[in-house]
Amino acid sequence: MSLFKRKSKKEKLEKKYREKLEEAYKMSTINRSKSDELTYEAAQILKEIENEK
């Protein structure tokens, strides 16, 4: 039994997706176009997650 489990590709993508959405939310008050860009990137990551199933 291992103490440290390796993350699957899906888990890594989910983490990246959450980080992009969080960053997009923070940018929404500063730079709306950058926020939209980050939201788009998060949507692309979500598509990858759905393809992993």
NUGUMI-621210 format. One line per 3 residues: number of its first residue (from 1); their letters; for each residue y, z, x of N, C-alpha, C. Coordinates in steps of 0.001 Angstrom, whole numbers. Layout:
BEGIN
NUM) a) Y Z X Y Z X Y Z X  ...
% end
This chain:
BEGIN
1) msl) -1191 0 846 0 0 0 1244 0 884  2142 -852 559 3347 -1022 1356 4532 -307 702  5361 301 1521 6566 950 992 7626 -71 609
4) fkr) 7685 -1133 1367 8707 -2148 1143 8056 -3414 614  8344 -3708 -634 7789 -4897 -1265 8736 -6062 -1035  8204 -7193 -671 9036 -8387 -486 9478 -8887 -1843
7) ksk) 10704 -9316 -1907 11230 -9839 -3166 10753 -11269 -3380  10438 -11556 -4617 10038 -12917 -4952 11289 -13798 -5004  11060 -15087 -5043 12186 -16024 -5121 12992 -15774 -6395
10) kek) 12286 -15479 -7478 12953 -15223 -8761 13855 -13987 -8668  13367 -12925 -8044 14166 -11711 -7899 15418 -11965 -7057  15275 -12762 -6001 16418 -13099 -5151 17454 -13900 -5940
13) lek) 16968 -14851 -6751 17880 -15664 -7562 18593 -14811 -8604  17870 -13868 -9211 18486 -12999 -10216 19588 -12151 -9597  19355 -11655 -8392 20371 -10862 -7702 21597 -11721 -7402
16) kyr) 21359 -12930 -6907 22458 -13849 -6588 23245 -14194 -7852  22533 -14393 -8969 23161 -14694 -10258 24091 -13551 -10692  23589 -12327 -10625 24411 -11158 -11007 25650 -11040 -10120
19) ekl) 25477 -11280 -8818 26608 -11188 -7892 27666 -12246 -8198  27233 -13468 -8520 28185 -14543 -8855 28961 -14197 -10119  28270 -13674 -11132 28956 -13316 -12377 29952 -12174 -12147
22) eea) 29559 -11213 -11335 30451 -10094 -11039 31695 -10585 -10302  31503 -11452 -9331 32626 -12009 -8574 33521 -12851 -9480  32904 -13624 -10380 33670 -14448 -11320 34526 -13564 -12226
25) ykm) 33974 -12443 -12660 34721 -11526 -13511 35936 -10962 -12773  35732 -10584 -11524 36842 -10049 -10725 37914 -11103 -10503  37507 -12340 -10268 38458 -13419 -10004 39193 -13867 -11266
28) sti) 38664 -13537 -12438 39253 -14025 -13684 40690 -13553 -13881  41047 -12427 -13284 42414 -11934 -13422 43331 -12465 -12325  42742 -12987 -11258 43521 -13444 -10109 43665 -14957 -10092
31) nrs) 42518 -15648 -10186 42497 -17098 -10028 41489 -17671 -11025  41986 -18149 -12136 41121 -18600 -13216 40237 -19782 -12818  40761 -20721 -12059 39959 -21885 -11671 38809 -21468 -10745
34) ksd) 39059 -20527 -9851 37997 -20022 -8972 36946 -19284 -9797  37384 -18547 -10805 36469 -17847 -11696 35566 -18833 -12432  36159 -19925 -12916 35379 -20953 -13610 34349 -21585 -12674
37) elt) 34755 -21800 -11428 33853 -22376 -10430 32665 -21446 -10179  32931 -20160 -10041 31864 -19182 -9805 30947 -19068 -11017  31514 -19161 -12209 30705 -19115 -13430 29780 -20326 -13488
40) yea) 30293 -21478 -13090 29471 -22692 -13049 28320 -22524 -12055  28626 -21973 -10876 27585 -21744 -9876 26521 -20786 -10414  26947 -19754 -11141 26009 -18806 -11733 25125 -19513 -12755
43) aqi) 25691 -20422 -13516 24910 -21172 -14505 23855 -22030 -13814  24192 -22601 -12667 23228 -23409 -11921 22080 -22534 -11410  22404 -21326 -10975 21377 -20396 -10503 20474 -19996 -11671
46) lke) 21066 -19796 -12848 20291 -19445 -14036 19296 -20556 -14368  19705 -21801 -14223 18786 -22923 -14456 17612 -22874 -13477  17894 -22520 -12219 16825 -22396 -11230 15854 -21291 -11621
49) ien) 16391 -20167 -12109 15561 -19051 -12543 14647 -19492 -13680  15190 -20219 -14632 14401 -20680 -15765 13317 -21655 -15328  13577 -22428 -14292 12575 -23369 -13777 11464 -22663 -13014
52) ek) 11700 -21428 -12569 10699 -20669 -11822 9574 -20177 -12728  9810 -20098 -14017 8807 -19534 -14942 7577 -20351 -15025
% end
